[in-house]
């Protein structure tokens, strides 16, 4: 049986390890890592394109990203976290810094253009296939449930055709025609325009959420604070507004 | 005539499923347009995701066969203490929810062994992590398929080879493996198809970073997350087209036995 020369194998393996080590040492500084809710991808991509420094965007559902932070903070740390709404920031532990609100979102009824509910009664009428993201997994469901008093939430729950995992899934249901209406954020509704339209209703007027960005406690990069300042500043506001996100406490664009 | 009627009856029963799959494809087609398909293919990020999907699926298929062939053979031929437990363990990835596979991999990487490996080969949120996430599931598919293949092959020819002076390794390499070639190809096909469509473990373990760890299933997830159903369906159809091409090529390697 032919034998592979051990000396040659050692040289090849040793050379490979040495080349790998040199390569690692000579690498440029790694980019800032930002965990971004998948629904905010258009905003984040524009920020990364316009910001002067390299930025690595990791997408996922806000809950999945919270799990990533908790599981891999010391293994593959990220620098900033931009979830779909600020409530997720509480779930992922301490932060080095949290921004003021970047945008405020309001709940609306999302429907096709040919079916716009005149009022709450029309939205929750028998026969209307209504959906909302689950109060257990999404802020729009959680805050709607909190805002409506117990009896009104119970009445709404009884009329729901489905509760979805994310707010975008409800909106996709309306777009596909499997739902007649869904309670979503106004920013989500604008992503689905012009096919679908978001209608504000008095009963949903108090359902509001803020988007904030945080520098994570595990970040060792001073540049993370600079990116947070960029997002909070005029450039960040312009980019959010360009993608249909209202300024904090301002009117919808 | 009786046989023909029997075949018609089977066709009617099984045909419902074929019609369902065809209906899903037609529905996907109706939800997008040639313009969206073209635009998807022209998007650099989606082309990068296609390239990584093809490369990672091929790599995880090779890895799966590399463990599936010896393990499948061992489980089919050898009797050893704890064999039942090994069989159960190998089947675990088949029954675990895909997201749990991803979380379990992350937990493994937090341990001392995982950290040591990650220092040498970065895996978490890295392209190599895509291969590991796919392999963690696909290895089970390959092993199960190959175990069944070796179980159905008679050990007699190997025993004859042994009496003619072959070592166990030679009997395996020169007799059992060539006899199992169709099963190996079936395992490769199944494994590749599963790896190409793998989503949950990849999402959790490798993350979704465009031009880095994004594969086509995560592209679909990203497009659905912003409500772009048309592009999501265009990417789905791209996946179907690529899968057809690869699976047809694999099938040509092992032509059907004539009836």
Interface residues (C-beta under 8 A of the other chain):
Chain A: X38 X39 X41 X42 X45 X56 X57 X58 X59 X60 X61 X64 X67 X68 X71 X72 X75 X76 X166 X168 X169 X171 X172 X175 X176 X188 X191 X192
Chain B: X31 X103 X106 X107 X109 X110 X114 X115 X118 X122 X124 X125 X203 X204 X207 X208 X209 X210 X212 X221 X222 X224 X225 X226 X227 X229
